[in-house]
């Protein structure tokens, strides 16, 4: 179950498109910004009804 989402890079403030795999459930992983190439910590929270929230932060937050 793939969903498209957009987050804002916490380094360069550009909008970054993500493709999220909701079938894995809630997770935290690192994805490099497609603009500035810095590592974004992506937090994905999936609820029981299939809804989700995603955000990105720097490694030291």
Residue pairs with C-beta under 8 A, 6 or more apart in sequence:
1 21
1 22
1 23
1 50
2 19
2 20
2 21
2 22
3 19
3 20
3 22
3 52
4 17
4 18
4 19
4 20
5 17
5 18
5 20
5 52
5 54
6 15
6 16
6 17
6 18
7 15
7 16
7 18
7 40
7 42
7 54
7 55
7 56
8 14
8 15
8 16
8 56
9 15
9 16
9 33
9 35
9 36
9 38
9 40
9 56
10 40
10 56
10 57
10 58
10 61
11 33
11 36
11 38
11 40
11 58
12 33
12 35
12 36
12 38
14 33
14 35
14 36
16 33
16 34
16 35
16 40
16 56
17 34
18 31
18 42
18 54
20 44
20 52
20 54
22 44
22 46
22 50
22 52
25 46
26 44
26 45
26 46
27 43
27 44
28 41
28 42
28 43
28 44
29 41
29 42
29 44
30 39
30 40
30 41
30 42
30 59
31 39
31 40
31 42
31 56
32 38
32 39
32 40
33 39
33 40
38 58
39 59
40 56
40 57
40 58
41 56
41 57
41 58
41 59
41 61
42 54
42 55
42 56
43 54
43 55
43 56
43 57
44 52
44 53
44 54
45 52
45 53
45 54
46 52
